[in-house]
């Protein structure tokens, strides 16, 4: 091949193609890819999704309209008793029962969880039997058993096992209604808390404890600084659900004539016959306090998620502040047309 023929061939082989999206030079022939680039991308339209959303909004609007216009709700009676002294005292009793049941229940539940995880067959069996029994017996039965403790045991005492009693006392006035409710709720809660804590501990990789032991870290520090912080991520959601369930479940102690929220509402509407608005009073307080517990759960979970997420997502309050700052900045720069 001569030099005159090889030069044009080399030039054609080293020609650099135009970048993607660039306009072809004038006079150049249009290729098959140019027609595809000229097509307009149209997003898919989900018409049935819009129809379902509109139907849901109509149902919600009808329900809201019924709440406002139906005279059977008696909103004047509702607002009259919403912050009444008797109702506020009953709310305080409900919060006390929830707090005592949660603290004592989860403290005992942690002990039971570690007993089930121990290498002692006796401790494992005792913890499993407790959890099995208290999860099997209905809560109302447990409460009534504790309330009637004096009927089952006239006296309780301390002494030598299976031997003489050194000191005894009468049980007639030992356990009152409120004490029986706290004991019953706490012992019932402990059975569920034990399984929640055990599940969170088991979810942590055992290799981390082996590495910590190889480094000579004491077992108590392993538990406090390595195991529990990671286990809390699995414990918290279920534990929060149990606390909320316990808060609403305190209404069952009304069978013992304890002046908690639901019992007090029953007493009031038993006197004036306004059943629906008084039930709405109890419902409103349960919704309000459950919402506050859910908000606390969100921030506690966010705190213990720091080890897994280096940059956790912004909180709803932070998002609202960011949005407000964006609106103010756009308004200051004239981005919003007035």
Beta strands, then each sheet from edge to edge (+ up, - down):
strand 1: 155-159
strand 2: 165-170
sheet 1: 1+ 2-
end
